[in-house]
Amino acid sequence: MRIALVTDIFLPQLSGIADSVSLLAESFTGRGNTVRIYAPDLPGAEPDAAIRRQPAWAVPGSGSGLALVSPFGVFADLKRFAPDIIHIHTCSTLGLSAMIAAKRLSVPLVGTDHTFPADYLHYAGLDYLPFRFVARKSAALFYNRCSYVTAPSRSMLTELMNYGLSRPTAVISNQIPLSVFRPLRRSVELKARLGLGGSTLLLFGRIAVEKNLDFVLEVFARTSREMDVDLAVIGAGPYQRAFESKVHALGLASRVRMLGVLRGAALVEAINACDIFLTASLSETQSMSMIQSMACGLPVVAARAGGLVEYVEDGRTGFLADAGDPQAFVSPILSLLRDRDIRSRMSAEALLAVTRFDTGSIAAQVEKIYSFLLCAEQERDAEGVSLSKYN
């Protein structure tokens, strides 16, 4: 198949969407498909003949996490590429351009919704109830123009359907390369190398307001009063300066290790130096950083919110806690840190749970949808030819 992947968020941006699209393209290519990616051209983007980079401008205050992307020239390039399938991954300017192209080229269009759009209105100063309604309604209208819609969580699809989505849908996880994200069994050595203490919590992902980071620091502060524990922070983002100021204000600077953006082997080693993955985010449809950490053997303590409840098996791979109650997080964290047997059992369960997210398995699920749509298209064409004989 010839597959066009269209996204307004892509590497080198720090985002689960960027990682997901990159891995999907790599898997498709490895399975014998021809892939072309349409993505923003931002500082640090590496040239690649298989990627068409569009002029883009970072949204102020988003730390380059969001960008306004010019769609100029996308249709002409798609026409030359002649895709069998167009797959859009963001409700955006590039997505609209690809949507128009799919209609004009008579190509099936698949849409994947990775995020709750209303959770990002604060970047535009529009985080008010009427605008949240409009954002959700607009997303449903946007994806209703697709032939098929996927999302990494049922909660994401349910929200779209509540606001009018009527297209066929499927829950398909983001994927992770299990050959890369894996337990290293060298935690003591890795902790020493990174300057971490005996027990370490991991906060991993974009440092942004929507991740509920002030609450995380409150949880960590309470935990650190109960036992000797460190917090390793992997990532960067627009809220980083405020986050670091809060760390100092709470007197936690000696216990918080800011590791910055890590990739490849350095990222896997840093994850393996930690003991528990912690997230209190209320805006996750899945959290790739969480499943990457689980693949390294970390149990999870997460907010009972969004798509997290679909990927954390409470009491098996980790614990879910009420997002408004810091102590509801502290108690399971202390239990995991103090009881090696529980932590080991949940680590083993986490490793077992993520096997279904391997790149090959997820790519096969997506290809199955592509094949279904192409077969349906061929049947409609054949029916049209058949009927034309009687006209």
RODO-2510 file (C-alpha; in nm, 4 decimals, decimal comma):
residues 391
     n   res          X          Y          Z
     1     m     0,0000     0,0000     0,0000
     2     r     0,0924     0,3623    -0,0502
     3     i     0,0144     0,5380     0,2775
     4     a     0,0107     0,9111     0,3531
     5     l     0,0407     1,0016     0,7221
     6     v    -0,0576     1,3610     0,8015
     7     t     0,0173     1,5343     1,1337
     8     d     0,0699     1,8865     1,2690
     9     i     0,2805     1,7388     1,5532
    10     f     0,5946     1,5461     1,4648
    11     l     0,9579     1,4979     1,5566
    12     p     1,1583     1,6769     1,6885
    13     q     0,8575     1,7954     1,8933
    14     l     0,8290     1,6249     2,2319
    15     s     0,4939     1,4501     2,2056
    16     g     0,3403     1,1062     2,2159
    17     i     0,1729     1,1888     1,8830
    18     a     0,5106     1,2556     1,7206
    19     d     0,6529     0,9285     1,8528
    20     s     0,3415     0,7346     1,7534
    21     v     0,3373     0,8575     1,3925
    22     s     0,7122     0,7983     1,3550
    23     l     0,6849     0,4411     1,4861
    24     l     0,3803     0,3690     1,2710
    25     a     0,5632     0,4894     0,9591
    26     e     0,8657     0,2761     1,0468
    27     s     0,6468    -0,0311     1,1006
    28     f     0,4530     0,0200     0,7764
    29     t     0,7739     0,0578     0,5778
    30     g     0,9174    -0,2557     0,7361
    31     r     0,6038    -0,4429     0,6321
    32     g     0,6559    -0,3542     0,2638
    33     n     0,4426    -0,0396     0,2331
    34     t     0,5460     0,2959     0,0858
    35     v     0,4937     0,5783     0,3349
    36     r     0,5009     0,9562     0,3003
    37     i     0,4649     1,1834     0,6029
    38     y     0,3295     1,5399     0,5944
    39     a     0,4520     1,7318     0,9000
    40     p     0,5604     2,0756     1,0279
    41     d     0,9046     2,2161     0,9550
    42     l     1,0347     2,3321     1,2935
    43     p     1,3874     2,3988     1,4254
    44     g     1,5821     2,0760     1,4637
    45     a     1,3810     1,8834     1,2027
    46     e     1,6073     1,6418     1,0174
    47     p     1,5766     1,6201     0,6371
    48     d     1,4187     1,2995     0,5083
    49     a     1,3045     1,2247     0,1535
    50     a     1,0000     1,0401     0,2896
    51     i     0,8814     1,3460     0,4846
    52     r     0,7333     1,6620     0,3326
    53     r     0,7931     1,9436     0,5798
    54     q     0,5505     2,2348     0,5717
    55     p     0,6310     2,5889     0,6949
    56     a     0,5233     2,6172     1,0597
    57     w     0,5173     2,8665     1,3433
    58     a     0,5148     2,7637     1,7087
    59     v     0,2070     2,8667     1,9077
    60     p     0,3211     3,1232     2,1692
    61     g     0,3384     2,9758     2,5176
    62     s     0,3330     2,6138     2,4006
    63     g     0,7102     2,5657     2,4086
    64     s     0,6988     2,4518     2,0420
    65     g     0,4593     2,1769     2,1473
    66     l     0,1894     2,3192     1,9204
    67     a     0,2348     2,4863     1,5835
    68     l     0,0356     2,6631     1,3143
    69     v     0,1251     2,4813     0,9923
    70     s     0,0856     2,6068     0,6364
    71     p    -0,0958     2,3522     0,4157
    72     f     0,0221     2,5189     0,0914
    73     g     0,1316     2,2598    -0,1643
    74     v     0,0066     1,9549     0,0262
    75     f    -0,2652     1,8667    -0,2262
    76     a    -0,0279     1,8822    -0,5226
    77     d     0,2243     1,6633    -0,3410
    78     l    -0,0434     1,4120    -0,2396
    79     k    -0,1623     1,3954    -0,5994
    80     r     0,1918     1,3120    -0,7139
    81     f     0,2349     1,0557    -0,4366
    82     a    -0,0982     0,8911    -0,5305
    83     p    -0,1744     0,7274    -0,1937
    84     d    -0,4092     0,4341    -0,1468
    85     i    -0,4919     0,5613     0,2028
    86     i    -0,4640     0,8985     0,3764
    87     h    -0,4384     0,8848     0,7562
    88     i    -0,4638     1,2097     0,9531
    89     h    -0,3449     1,2290     1,3148
    90     t    -0,4399     1,5837     1,4150
    91     c    -0,7520     1,7968     1,3845
    92     s    -0,5667     2,0818     1,2183
    93     t    -0,4725     2,2809     0,9089
    94     l    -0,2789     1,9920     0,7563
    95     g    -0,5629     1,7587     0,8474
    96     l    -0,8161     1,9799     0,6669
    97     s    -0,5938     1,9955     0,3618
    98     a    -0,5579     1,6176     0,3575
    99     m    -0,9329     1,5796     0,4052
   100     i    -1,0008     1,7883     0,0958
   101     a    -0,7358     1,5949    -0,0955
   102     a    -0,8904     1,2598     0,0021
   103     k    -1,2267     1,3699    -0,1368
   104     r    -1,0816     1,5067    -0,4616
   105     l    -0,8598     1,2013    -0,5144
   106     s    -1,1336     0,9540    -0,4074
   107     v    -0,9065     0,8005    -0,1464
   108     p    -1,0310     0,6514     0,1850
   109     l    -0,9540     0,8750     0,4824
   110     v    -0,8705     0,7432     0,8297
   111     g    -0,8587     0,9778     1,1274
   112     t    -0,6940     0,9184     1,4641
   113     d    -0,7802     1,1463     1,7566
   114     h    -0,4921     1,1434     2,0030
   115     t    -0,5989     1,4242     2,2370
   116     f    -0,8911     1,5876     2,4126
   117     p    -0,8836     1,9213     2,2197
   118     a    -1,0611     2,1210     2,4914
   119     d    -0,7679     2,0540     2,7274
   120     y    -0,5416     2,2768     2,5177
   121     l    -0,7580     2,5893     2,4898
   122     h    -0,5607     2,7613     2,7673
   123     y    -0,2754     2,8157     2,5196
   124     a    -0,5056     3,0479     2,3251
   125     g    -0,6610     3,2057     2,6364
   126     l    -0,9955     3,0411     2,5531
   127     d    -1,0387     2,7928     2,8367
   128     y    -1,4045     2,8735     2,9052
   129     l    -1,7138     2,6531     2,8933
   130     p    -1,8558     2,7829     2,5598
   131     f    -1,5209     2,7380     2,3852
   132     r    -1,4765     2,3923     2,5348
   133     f    -1,8148     2,2950     2,3853
   134     v    -1,7173     2,4391     2,0469
   135     a    -1,3809     2,2561     2,0527
   136     r    -1,5457     1,9212     2,1252
   137     k    -1,8232     1,9750     1,8712
   138     s    -1,5744     2,0850     1,6061
   139     a    -1,3607     1,7757     1,6640
   140     a    -1,6665     1,5520     1,6162
   141     l    -1,7609     1,7345     1,2953
   142     f    -1,4026     1,7081     1,1711
   143     y    -1,3747     1,3339     1,2258
   144     n    -1,7209     1,2747     1,0801
   145     r    -1,5618     1,3505     0,7427
   146     c    -1,3378     1,0439     0,7777
   147     s    -1,4172     0,6945     0,6530
   148     y    -1,3014     0,5420     0,9825
   149     v    -1,1934     0,6877     1,3178
   150     t    -0,9553     0,5441     1,5741
   151     a    -0,8271     0,6616     1,9119
   152     p    -0,6003     0,5112     2,1766
   153     s    -0,8820     0,5008     2,4335
   154     r    -1,2542     0,4332     2,4479
   155     s    -1,3037     0,7508     2,6535
   156     m    -1,1751     0,9592     2,3621
   157     l    -1,4157     0,7971     2,1161
   158     t    -1,7023     0,8251     2,3638
   159     e    -1,6475     1,2002     2,3932
   160     l    -1,6500     1,2344     2,0142
   161     m    -1,9689     1,0277     1,9878
   162     n    -2,1334     1,2329     2,2621
   163     y    -2,0751     1,5385     2,0440
   164     g    -2,2014     1,3843     1,7211
   165     l    -1,9441     1,1414     1,5773
   166     s    -2,1243     0,8748     1,3733
   167     r    -1,8446     0,7083     1,1758
   168     p    -1,7142     0,3518     1,2348
   169     t    -1,4618     0,3498     1,5189
   170     a    -1,1982     0,1330     1,6834
   171     v    -0,9748     0,1666     1,9875
   172     i    -0,6151     0,1145     1,8745
   173     s    -0,3300     0,1756     2,1136
   174     n    -0,0206     0,3745     2,0394
   175     q     0,2718     0,1401     1,9876
   176     i     0,6107     0,0964     2,1499
   177     p     0,9203    -0,0945     2,0357
   178     l     0,9599    -0,3603     2,3037
   179     s     1,3093    -0,4357     2,1780
   180     v     1,4059    -0,0836     2,2914
   181     f     1,1953    -0,0286     2,6046
   182     r     1,2828    -0,3182     2,8329
   183     p     1,4107    -0,3898     3,1855
   184     l     1,7879    -0,3524     3,2219
   185     r     1,8254    -0,5002     3,5732
   186     r     2,0972    -0,2457     3,6593
   187     s     1,8965    -0,0026     3,8704
   188     v     2,1588     0,0464     4,1425
   189     e     2,4292     0,1322     3,8895
   190     l     2,1950     0,3574     3,6899
   191     k     2,0729     0,5391     4,0015
   192     a     2,4317     0,6145     4,1015
   193     r     2,5143     0,7407     3,7535
   194     l     2,2205     0,9830     3,7570
   195     g     2,2682     1,0921     4,1168
   196     l     1,9428     0,9390     4,2377
   197     g     1,8699     0,7977     4,5817
   198     g     1,7567     0,4526     4,6851
   199     s     1,3873     0,5105     4,6003
   200     t     1,2854     0,7200     4,3003
   201     l     0,9554     0,8269     4,1458
   202     l     0,9454     0,9044     3,7738
   203     l     0,7651     1,2013     3,6176
   204     f     0,8040     1,1632     3,2410
   205     g     0,6568     1,3680     2,9566
   206     r     0,5844     1,7238     2,8503
   207     i     0,6136     1,9721     3,1345
   208     a     0,2853     2,1510     3,0716
   209     v    -0,0071     2,2883     3,2714
   210     e    -0,2502     2,0232     3,1470
   211     k    -0,0368     1,7528     3,3132
   212     n    -0,1514     1,8665     3,6624
   213     l     0,2077     1,9095     3,7808
   214     d     0,1425     2,1264     4,0859
   215     f    -0,0635     1,8392     4,2232
   216     v     0,2233     1,5982     4,1485
   217     l     0,4594     1,8161     4,3527
   218     e     0,2130     1,8181     4,6418
   219     v     0,2009     1,4377     4,6272
   220     f     0,5797     1,4184     4,6161
   221     a     0,6214     1,6646     4,9035
   222     r     0,3906     1,4554     5,1227
   223     t     0,5657     1,1337     5,0228
   224     s     0,9100     1,2777     5,0978
   225     r     0,7951     1,3646     5,4493
   226     e     0,7205     0,9960     5,5073
   227     m     1,0395     0,8445     5,3655
   228     d     1,3606     0,9221     5,1782
   229     v     1,2619     0,9427     4,8123
   230     d     1,3709     1,1305     4,4978
   231     l     1,1785     1,2503     4,1936
   232     a     1,3343     1,2136     3,8476
   233     v     1,1820     1,4392     3,5821
   234     i     1,2302     1,3483     3,2158
   235     g     1,1071     1,5981     2,9586
   236     a     1,0654     1,9674     2,8922
   237     g     0,7871     2,2084     2,8121
   238     p     0,6277     2,5503     2,8559
   239     y     0,5614     2,5055     3,2289
   240     q     0,9183     2,4072     3,3152
   241     r     1,0318     2,7398     3,4635
   242     a     0,7223     2,7637     3,6831
   243     f     0,7614     2,3988     3,7815
   244     e     1,1225     2,4494     3,8890
   245     s     1,0255     2,7605     4,0855
   246     k     0,7607     2,5585     4,2671
   247     v     1,0184     2,2873     4,3444
   248     h     1,2421     2,5454     4,5122
   249     a     0,9506     2,7112     4,6936
   250     l     0,8541     2,3761     4,8456
   251     g     1,2126     2,3063     4,9551
   252     l     1,2395     2,0024     4,7272
   253     a     1,5346     2,1072     4,5096
   254     s     1,7734     1,8552     4,6682
   255     r     1,5293     1,5706     4,5956
   256     v     1,4226     1,6580     4,2392
   257     r     1,6516     1,5675     3,9495
   258     m     1,5688     1,7443     3,6204
   259     l     1,7037     1,5138     3,3480
   260     g     1,5739     1,7062     3,0461
   261     v     1,4730     1,5530     2,7141
   262     l     1,6199     1,2056     2,6659
   263     r     1,5920     0,9666     2,3737
   264     g     1,7168     0,6225     2,2819
   265     a     1,9427     0,4329     2,5208
   266     a     1,9763     0,7288     2,7593
   267     l     1,5979     0,7417     2,8012
   268     v     1,5664     0,3678     2,8647
   269     e     1,8465     0,3811     3,1228
   270     a     1,6867     0,6753     3,3057
   271     i     1,3500     0,4979     3,3229
   272     n     1,5192     0,1860     3,4582
   273     a     1,6853     0,3942     3,7307
   274     c     1,3382     0,4682     3,8753
   275     d     1,0963     0,2573     4,0782
   276     i     0,7457     0,3928     4,0094
   277     f     0,5909     0,5885     3,7220
   278     l     0,3729     0,8692     3,8577
   279     t     0,1120     1,0735     3,6705
   280     a    -0,1759     1,2884     3,7909
   281     s    -0,2621     1,4160     3,4418
   282     l    -0,6313     1,4627     3,3682
   283     s    -0,5880     1,4996     2,9908
   284     e    -0,4383     1,1653     2,8836
   285     t    -0,5984     0,9511     2,6165
   286     q    -0,3371     0,6857     2,6906
   287     s     0,0112     0,8203     2,7827
   288     m     0,2910     0,6733     2,5748
   289     s     0,5415     0,7664     2,8456
   290     m     0,3438     0,5474     3,0845
   291     i     0,3428     0,2381     2,8640
   292     q     0,7110     0,2939     2,7809
   293     s     0,7806     0,2956     3,1546
   294     m     0,5677    -0,0146     3,2079
   295     a     0,7703    -0,1861     2,9342
   296     c     1,0784    -0,1160     3,1479
   297     g     0,9078    -0,2866     3,4412
   298     l     0,7784     0,0127     3,6382
   299     p     0,4466    -0,0179     3,8227
   300     v     0,2206     0,2869     3,7910
   301     v     0,0391     0,5227     4,0246
   302     a    -0,1987     0,7272     3,8114
   303     a    -0,5033     0,9508     3,8255
   304     r    -0,8375     0,7803     3,7807
   305     a    -0,9112     0,9967     3,4763
   306     g    -0,9317     0,9939     3,0964
   307     g    -0,7762     0,7028     2,9138
   308     l    -0,5466     0,6113     3,2042
   309     v    -0,8182     0,3930     3,3572
   310     e    -0,8148     0,1786     3,0425
   311     y    -0,4431     0,1044     3,0625
   312     v    -0,3741     0,0725     3,4356
   313     e    -0,5171    -0,2436     3,5893
   314     d    -0,5821    -0,1216     3,9419
   315     g    -0,4124    -0,3513     4,1924
   316     r    -0,2354    -0,5481     3,9176
   317     t    -0,0080    -0,3249     3,7072
   318     g    -0,0332    -0,0325     3,9481
   319     f    -0,2830     0,1803     4,1364
   320     l    -0,5448     0,4343     4,0316
   321     a    -0,6133     0,7258     4,2665
   322     d    -0,8673     1,0076     4,2903
   323     a    -0,7183     1,3118     4,1214
   324     g    -0,8383     1,5572     4,3858
   325     d    -0,6853     1,3807     4,6857
   326     p    -0,3036     1,3895     4,7272
   327     q    -0,3134     1,1338     5,0076
   328     a    -0,4878     0,8884     4,7745
   329     f    -0,1638     0,8904     4,5738
   330     v     0,0753     0,8928     4,8689
   331     s    -0,0598     0,5743     5,0276
   332     p    -0,0081     0,3418     4,7265
   333     i     0,3304     0,5027     4,6522
   334     l     0,4476     0,4253     5,0046
   335     s     0,3123     0,0712     4,9798
   336     l     0,5057     0,0073     4,6602
   337     l     0,8282     0,1623     4,7865
   338     r     0,8200    -0,0191     5,1206
   339     d     0,7148    -0,3620     4,9947
   340     r     0,9570    -0,5082     4,7402
   341     d     0,7349    -0,8138     4,6851
   342     i     0,4357    -0,6039     4,5776
   343     r     0,6567    -0,3911     4,3552
   344     s     0,8143    -0,6989     4,1935
   345     r     0,4752    -0,8580     4,1316
   346     m     0,3332    -0,5434     3,9724
   347     s     0,6493    -0,4992     3,7668
   348     a     0,6035    -0,8473     3,6202
   349     e     0,2355    -0,7769     3,5500
   350     a     0,3236    -0,4470     3,3805
   351     l     0,5711    -0,6252     3,1514
   352     l     0,3045    -0,8787     3,0596
   353     a     0,0383    -0,6121     2,9990
   354     v     0,2408    -0,4127     2,7442
   355     t     0,3221    -0,7035     2,5121
   356     r     0,0094    -0,6229     2,3098
   357     f     0,1430    -0,2750     2,2282
   358     d     0,4423    -0,3912     2,0240
   359     t     0,4899    -0,2080     1,6939
   360     g     0,4200    -0,5043     1,4689
   361     s     0,0931    -0,5892     1,6422
   362     i    -0,0394    -0,2316     1,6280
   363     a     0,0668    -0,1796     1,2648
   364     a    -0,1196    -0,4978     1,1702
   365     q    -0,4376    -0,3682     1,3376
   366     v    -0,4190    -0,0406     1,1458
   367     e    -0,3418    -0,2170     0,8171
   368     k    -0,6511    -0,4323     0,8697
   369     i    -0,8648    -0,1145     0,8756
   370     y    -0,6898     0,0124     0,5616
   371     s    -0,7562    -0,3169     0,3811
   372     f    -1,1218    -0,3144     0,4899
   373     l    -1,1695     0,0366     0,3484
   374     l    -0,9910    -0,0442     0,0229
   375     c    -1,1998    -0,3586    -0,0260
   376     a    -1,5179    -0,1607     0,0399
   377     e    -1,4025     0,1003    -0,2133
   378     q    -1,3370    -0,1684    -0,4745
   379     e    -1,6783    -0,3242    -0,4154
   380     r    -1,8473     0,0148    -0,4613
   381     d    -1,6523     0,0713    -0,7835
   382     a    -1,7449    -0,2755    -0,9110
   383     e    -2,1103    -0,2184    -0,8238
   384     g    -2,1019     0,1126    -1,0099
   385     v    -1,9614    -0,0549    -1,3199
   386     s    -2,2217    -0,3296    -1,2961
   387     l    -2,5107    -0,0871    -1,2652
   388     s    -2,3820     0,1271    -1,5523
   389     k    -2,4447    -0,1647    -1,7912
   390     y    -2,8183    -0,1203    -1,7379
   391     n    -2,8233     0,2594    -1,7823
***
